[in-house]
Amino acid sequence: MARITLNNVRKTYTDVVETIKGVSLDIADGEFLVLVGPSGCGKSTLLRMIAGLESISSGEISIGDRVVNKLEPSERDIAMVFQNYALYPHMTVRQNLAYGLKNRSTPPAVIEERIKKAAATLEIDQYLERKPRQLSGGQRQRVAMGRAIVREPSAFLFDEPLSNLDAKLRVQMRVEIKRLQRALATTSVYVTHDQMEAMTLADRLVVLNGGKIEQVGTPIELYEKPATTFVATFIGSPSMNLLDRATGGFELNGVVDAAIIGIRPEDLRLQDAGSTEAVALRAEVIVGAVELVGAESYVYSRLASGQDIVFRVSGRSRIASGDRMTVVAAMSDIHLFDQQGKRLPGT
């Protein structure tokens, strides 16, 4: 296990395009850190820089007590799990697991013991003599993880390892990855564009935007107190409603200096007919579409001002397109941002 430290790391291509813009991070020993953000934000580039697959233009990366800027990937004591599995098709599962260890002149008895342990942990014992083409996508991903585990590295690096799997299998595999990381207690850095995956797996999340860190924190911290409107809309599904106060179309009580009002779909509720209760936000909406997702539905609607707003109701609700209704929210559920999209201090 090892602590990973990034100090003002930058990556510039052709001396013009800066992809990573001064990222500093301290990843604790045994921590599961997830890098998340939209396509092109720099998360995979940052991971590859830690791995040594991309050079850094300036700054410093340390793994354990070593600065690794000039070390080759094989010298960094890390193991990487890729999106495309990267298995050797002509080798059996056993041979794939053993390959890296043999290249390091690991004694045969040690290789066999590590393969046995990893195969049992990942429940792939029965597939050891099969070749990758005889395995399902989920089984291949387990083998790819097994190949990383047998090396017993200081850190695991995951580059969108579940993106090739179907939705049901992704859910199963992320539970497996979380269980495995907890059992091994190995420092892990995981890249994904899927915010649900990020929320499920992370001890801490790093939200990247345009090569910079937008916010770092636990999943619940980022969900409950997003530092910017970018984080507010990226974390959570459906994303947070952002209402421009200048555009209007809603009533607001007890809020003075906010330019942008944030409210999550699950924190809006329908106002009871005839109710005169005191609320912080009240809005008349026209329903556009209703998305049923099982026990609940998301109602996509619009204010008179033209601003879109989404709210959640029971899946048994009989709301339909064209319905007019009133939604309300309490002050404790409202997020306040300034004109630049930064969270107001003290809120």
PyMOL commands that set and color helices and strands:
alter all, ss='L'
color gray80, all
select helices_A, chain A and resi 43-51+73-75+93-103+108-122+125-127+132-134+137-149+167-184+195-201+219-224+229-234+265-267+331-333
alter helices_A, ss='H'
color red, helices_A
select strands_A, chain A and resi 4-13+17-27+32-36+58-63+66-67+78-81+155-159+187-192+204-209+212-217+241-244+251-252+260-263+269-270+281-292+296-303+308-314+324-329+334-337
alter strands_A, ss='S'
color yellow, strands_A
deselect
rebuild
show_as cartoon
